[in-house]
C-alpha cells in the first residue's frame, strides 16, 4: 500500500462517515464514471463496516456503466423520485449526507434541494474548485486527478483491507475515466501509484473494464458520430475546434443522448487545436463541454456561461439557449490564449519591450478572425 495522503479536511469527512450509522450519497446530474465510481466505492466500504447506505441520484446510470450498477446489491442505487417514501425515509433517518464530484446545489438536480433542506449534516468530497459554502465539512483537492483518487485516501485511511474487488473496481472506473485513460494533464505519478495498488488489491484486469465502458457503441451511436464529425469547424486559425449535436441529429440517428459522451475528443484531436467545445442541444437549453490541451486553461471561459470545472475540462449549461446564438456567444468569448496567436501573446508578455504598431495590428487581426 502507498502512504495515505491525509489532511484535516479529509479526516473531518472520514470521521463523520465513520461515526454515522446511516448515510445517503449523491452526485451530479448525468453521473459519469468518476461520480458513480466514487459513490459506489465509498458506499460499499461503509456497508462493509455495517452501515446502512443508499446512493440517491437525480439521473440514472449511463448505459456504458449499467454493468457496474448491476454488480451492486439490491436497494443500493436509486434514481430520485419525488414522493418516494423509501427515499424520503432514508434521508430523514440519515446521520450524514455525502456529495461527491460536485460542489453546487444546482449540479445535483432535485436531490440538491432535498439534501440542503434536510437539516442533516452534509459532507463534500470533490476535486472541482470554488465549492459552495453550505456544506458542514468539505474536502476539496483540485490537484487530484479524480474524486475517486480522494476516495481512495478516505477508504484506505479507515482500513486498506476495505479495498476488495467491488471497491477497487469502482475506484478504477472513476480514476480511469476522469483521466481520459490516464492521458490528461491532471494525471500524476501518485495517480499511477494509487491505481497500481487498486489493481493489486482488487485482483483486477483493466481490459474487460475498458471494453465494457468504451467498446459498446451502437450502430446508431456510430451514425450520430458520423453526423457530429461533419459539424467540426475550426476558428482562430485552427486553434479552436467546435462541433455540435442537435435534437434532430439524435432522433434521425436513433442514438441515445449518452452516446454523445467523448465526441468532443475528436475536435480536440485535430492538429494545431488548443481547445474544443461541443454544443449539445437539449429541449431546455444548450449543454456545453470545454476541453483543452496542456497549459491552456478554459474553466474561466466556462464560468462566463454559468459553469466551471478544471483548467483542461469544464462544462456549462445555457438554460433556454438557442444553439446558433449560443455558439456565436461562446466562440466570441474565447479567452486570449485561444483567440490570439501564441507568438503574439509571448511578445505581449515580454516586459523588455513595448508592442510595436505591427504587433498591435496583428493582435487586432487575430482578435477578429474566425
C-alpha positions in Angstrom: 0.0 0.0 0.0 1.2 3.5 -0.7 1.0 6.1 2.1 -2.4 7.7 2.6 -2.5 11.4 1.7 -4.3 12.7 4.7 -5.4 16.1 5.8 -7.6 17.7 8.4 -10.3 18.3 5.9 -10.3 14.7 4.7 -10.2 13.5 8.3 -13.2 15.6 9.2 -15.3 14.0 6.4 -13.9 10.5 7.2 -14.7 10.8 10.9 -18.2 12.0 10.2 -18.9 9.0 8.0 -17.4 6.5 10.4 -19.5 8.0 13.2 -22.7 7.7 11.1 -24.9 4.6 11.1 -27.0 5.7 8.1 -25.6 7.6 5.1 -27.1 8.8 1.8 -24.7 9.6 -1.1 -25.4 11.7 -4.2 -23.6 13.2 -7.1 -24.1 15.5 -10.1 -26.7 15.3 -12.9 -25.8 12.7 -15.7 -23.3 10.9 -13.5 -20.1 9.9 -15.2 -17.6 7.2 -14.3 -15.9 9.3 -11.6 -19.1 10.3 -10.0 -20.6 6.8 -10.0 -17.3 5.0 -9.1 -16.7 7.3 -6.1 -20.2 6.8 -4.8 -20.1 3.1 -5.1 -16.6 2.8 -3.7 -17.4 4.8 -0.6 -20.8 3.3 -0.2 -19.6 -0.3 -0.5 -16.8 0.4 2.0 -19.2 1.9 4.5 -21.6 -1.1 4.0 -18.7 -3.4 4.8 -18.4 -1.6 8.1 -22.1 -2.5 8.9 -23.6 0.9 8.0 -26.9 1.5 6.1 -26.0 3.3 2.8 -28.2 4.5 -0.1 -27.0 6.1 -3.3 -29.6 8.6 -4.5 -29.0 10.4 -7.8 -31.1 12.7 -9.9 -30.3 10.8 -13.1 -29.9 7.1 -13.9 -26.6 5.4 -14.6 -25.2 5.9 -18.1 -25.7 2.9 -20.3 -22.0 2.1 -20.7 -21.9 1.6 -16.9 -25.0 -0.4 -16.5 -22.7 -3.4 -15.9 -21.3 -1.7 -12.8 -24.7 -0.9 -11.4 -25.8 -4.4 -12.0 -22.9 -5.7 -9.8 -24.3 -3.7 -6.8 -26.6 -5.1 -4.0 -30.3 -4.7 -4.4 -31.6 -1.4 -3.0 -28.2 0.3 -3.1 -28.6 2.5 -6.2 -31.7 4.7 -6.5 -32.9 7.3 -9.0 -34.7 10.1 -7.2 -38.5 10.2 -7.4 -40.5 12.9 -5.7 -42.9 11.3 -3.2 -41.0 8.0 -2.9 -41.4 7.1 0.7 -38.3 4.8 0.9 -36.1 7.5 -0.4 -37.6 10.2 1.8 -37.3 8.0 4.9 -33.6 7.3 4.1 -32.8 11.0 4.0 -34.9 11.7 7.1 -33.2 9.0 9.1 -29.6 9.6 7.8 -26.9 10.6 10.2 -24.9 12.1 7.4 -25.4 13.1 3.7 -22.4 13.0 1.3 -22.0 14.8 -2.0 -19.2 13.6 -4.3 -17.7 15.0 -7.5 -19.9 18.2 -7.5 -19.9 21.2 -5.3 -23.0 23.3 -6.1 -26.7 22.6 -5.4 -27.9 23.1 -9.0 -25.4 20.4 -10.1 -27.3 17.8 -8.0 -30.7 18.3 -9.6 -33.7 17.8 -7.3 -31.6 15.9 -4.8 -29.7 19.1 -4.1 -32.7 20.8 -2.6 -33.6 17.6 -0.7 -30.2 17.5 0.9 -30.0 21.2 1.7 -33.4 21.3 3.3 -33.0 18.1 5.3 -31.4 19.6 8.4 -28.8 16.8 8.3 -25.0 17.3 8.2 -24.0 17.5 4.5 -20.4 16.5 3.7 -18.5 17.1 0.4 -15.7 15.2 -1.3 -14.7 16.8 -4.6 -11.8 17.9 -6.9 -13.5 20.9 -8.5 -12.6 24.4 -7.5 -14.9 27.0 -5.9 -17.3 24.9 -3.8 -20.4 26.5 -2.4 -20.3 27.2 1.3 -23.3 25.3 2.7 -21.5 22.1 3.4 -20.9 21.2 7.0 -17.5 19.5 6.2 -15.7 19.6 2.9 -12.6 18.0 1.4 -11.7 19.6 -1.9 -8.5 18.8 -3.7 -8.2 20.4 -7.0 -4.9 18.8 -7.7 -6.4 15.3 -7.5 -6.9 13.6 -10.9 -10.4 12.4 -9.9 -12.8 12.3 -7.0 -12.1 8.6 -6.8 -8.4 9.3 -6.1 -9.5 11.2 -2.9 -12.0 8.4 -2.1 -9.0 6.0 -2.2 -7.4 8.0 0.6 -10.6 8.3 2.5 -11.2 4.5 2.4 -7.6 3.5 3.0 -7.5 5.8 5.9 -10.2 3.8 7.5 -8.8 0.4 6.6 -6.9 -0.6 3.4 -8.5 -4.1 3.6 -11.8 -2.4 2.7 -10.4 -2.1 -0.9 -11.6 -5.5 -2.1 -12.7 -6.3 -5.6 -16.0 -4.3 -5.6 -14.5 -1.2 -4.1 -11.4 -1.5 -6.3 -13.4 -1.9 -9.5 -15.4 1.3 -8.7 -12.3 3.3 -7.8 -10.6 2.2 -11.0 -13.6 3.1 -13.1 -13.6 6.6 -11.5 -9.9 7.3 -11.9 -9.5 5.8 -15.4 -12.5 7.6 -16.9 -11.8 11.0 -15.4 -8.2 11.0 -16.5 -9.1 10.0 -20.1 -7.4 6.7 -19.6 -4.5 8.4 -17.9 -3.7 10.9 -20.6 -5.0 14.2 -19.2 -2.6 16.6 -17.6 -4.0 16.1 -14.1 -2.6 12.5 -14.1 0.4 12.4 -11.7 2.9 9.7 -10.6 0.8 9.3 -7.5 -2.3 8.7 -9.6 -0.5 5.7 -11.2 0.7 4.5 -7.8 -2.9 4.6 -6.5 -4.1 2.7 -9.5 -1.4 0.1 -9.1 -2.5 -0.5 -5.5 -6.1 -0.7 -6.6 -5.4 -3.2 -9.3 -3.4 -5.3 -6.9 -5.9 -5.3 -4.0 -8.9 -5.9 -6.3 -7.0 -8.5 -8.4 -8.4 -6.6 -11.4 -7.6 -6.9 -15.1 -8.0 -3.5 -16.9 -9.0 -4.8 -20.3 -12.6 -6.1 -19.5 -13.4 -2.8 -17.8 -12.1 -0.7 -20.7 -14.1 -2.9 -23.1 -17.3 -2.5 -21.1 -17.0 1.3 -21.0 -15.6 2.2 -24.3 -16.3 -0.5 -26.8 -20.1 -0.7 -26.6 -21.1 1.9 -29.1 -24.2 1.0 -31.0 -24.7 1.3 -34.8 -27.0 4.3 -34.0 -24.2 5.8 -31.9 -21.8 5.4 -34.9 -24.4 7.2 -37.1 -24.5 10.0 -34.6 -20.7 10.2 -34.5 -20.7 10.5 -38.3 -23.1 13.4 -38.2 -21.2 15.1 -35.4 -17.9 14.8 -37.2 -19.5 16.7 -40.2 -20.1 19.7 -38.0 -16.5 20.2 -36.9 -15.4 23.8 -37.6 -12.1 25.5 -36.7 -11.7 29.1 -35.6 -8.9 31.5 -34.8 -6.5 30.0 -37.4 -7.2 26.5 -36.2 -6.6 26.9 -32.5 -10.3 26.3 -31.6 -12.5 23.5 -32.8 -16.2 23.4 -32.3 -18.9 20.7 -33.1 -22.5 20.3 -32.2 -25.3 17.8 -31.8 -28.9 18.8 -32.4 -32.1 17.1 -31.3 -32.8 16.2 -34.9 -29.4 14.5 -35.2 -30.2 12.3 -32.2 -33.7 11.5 -33.5 -32.6 10.7 -37.0 -29.7 8.5 -35.9 -31.7 6.7 -33.3 -28.9 7.1 -30.8 -29.2 7.6 -27.1 -28.1 11.0 -25.7 -25.4 9.5 -23.6 -23.7 8.4 -26.8 -22.6 12.0 -27.2 -20.0 11.3 -24.5 -16.5 11.5 -25.8 -17.4 13.2 -29.1 -15.5 16.4 -28.1 -12.2 14.5 -28.2 -12.5 14.2 -32.0 -12.3 18.0 -32.2 -9.5 18.3 -29.7 -7.5 15.7 -31.7 -7.1 17.9 -34.7 -3.6 19.0 -35.3 -3.0 22.6 -34.1 -6.1 22.7 -32.0 -5.6 24.1 -28.5 -9.2 23.9 -27.3 -12.5 22.4 -28.3 -16.1 23.0 -27.4 -19.1 20.8 -28.2 -22.6 22.2 -28.1 -25.4 19.7 -27.2 -28.9 20.9 -28.0 -31.5 19.9 -25.3 -35.2 20.7 -25.1 -34.4 23.0 -22.1 -31.2 24.7 -23.5 -27.7 24.0 -24.7 -25.1 21.9 -22.8 -21.5 23.0 -23.3 -18.4 20.9 -22.8 -15.0 22.5 -23.0 -11.7 20.7 -23.4 -8.1 21.9 -23.9 -4.5 20.7 -24.1 -1.6 21.4 -21.9 -1.2 24.9 -20.5 -4.5 26.3 -21.9 -7.0 26.8 -19.1 -10.6 27.0 -20.2 -12.5 26.9 -16.9 -12.8 30.7 -16.7 -14.4 30.6 -20.2 -17.0 28.1 -18.9 -17.6 30.3 -15.9 -18.8 33.1 -18.2 -21.7 30.8 -19.1 -22.6 29.7 -15.6 -20.4 26.7 -15.5 -16.9 25.8 -14.4 -14.6 22.9 -13.8 -10.9 22.1 -14.3 -8.4 24.0 -16.4 -8.5 21.4 -19.1 -12.0 20.1 -18.8 -15.1 22.2 -17.9 -18.8 22.4 -18.7 -21.7 24.8 -18.6 -25.4 24.8 -19.4 -27.2 27.7 -21.0 -30.8 27.5 -20.0 -33.3 28.2 -22.8 -30.3 29.0 -25.1 -30.7 28.9 -28.8 -28.0 26.7 -30.5 -26.7 29.1 -33.2 -26.8 32.2 -30.8 -25.1 30.3 -28.0 -22.4 29.0 -30.4 -21.6 32.6 -31.5 -21.5 33.9 -28.0 -19.2 31.2 -26.8 -16.8 31.4 -29.8 -16.7 35.2 -29.5 -15.9 34.9 -25.8 -12.9 32.6 -26.4 -10.0 33.5 -24.0 -7.0 35.3 -25.4 -4.7 32.3 -25.1 -7.1 30.6 -27.6 -8.1 33.5 -29.8 -4.7 35.1 -30.1 -1.6 33.6 -31.8 0.8 32.3 -29.1 3.7 34.2 -30.6 1.8 37.4 -30.3 1.0 36.7 -26.7 4.6 35.9 -26.0 5.7 39.2 -27.4 2.9 41.0 -25.5 4.0 39.4 -22.2 7.7 40.3 -22.8 8.4 43.1 -20.3 11.6 44.1 -22.1 9.8 45.9 -25.0 6.5 47.5 -25.8 4.2 46.3 -28.6 5.0 47.7 -32.0 2.4 49.1 -34.3 2.7 45.9 -36.4 2.1 43.8 -33.3 -1.0 45.8 -32.4 -2.3 45.4 -35.9 -1.7 41.7 -35.8 -3.5 41.4 -32.4 -6.5 43.2 -33.9 -6.4 40.9 -36.9 -6.4 37.7 -34.8 -8.9 39.0 -32.3 -11.5 39.5 -35.0 -10.8 36.4 -37.1 -12.9 33.3 -37.3 
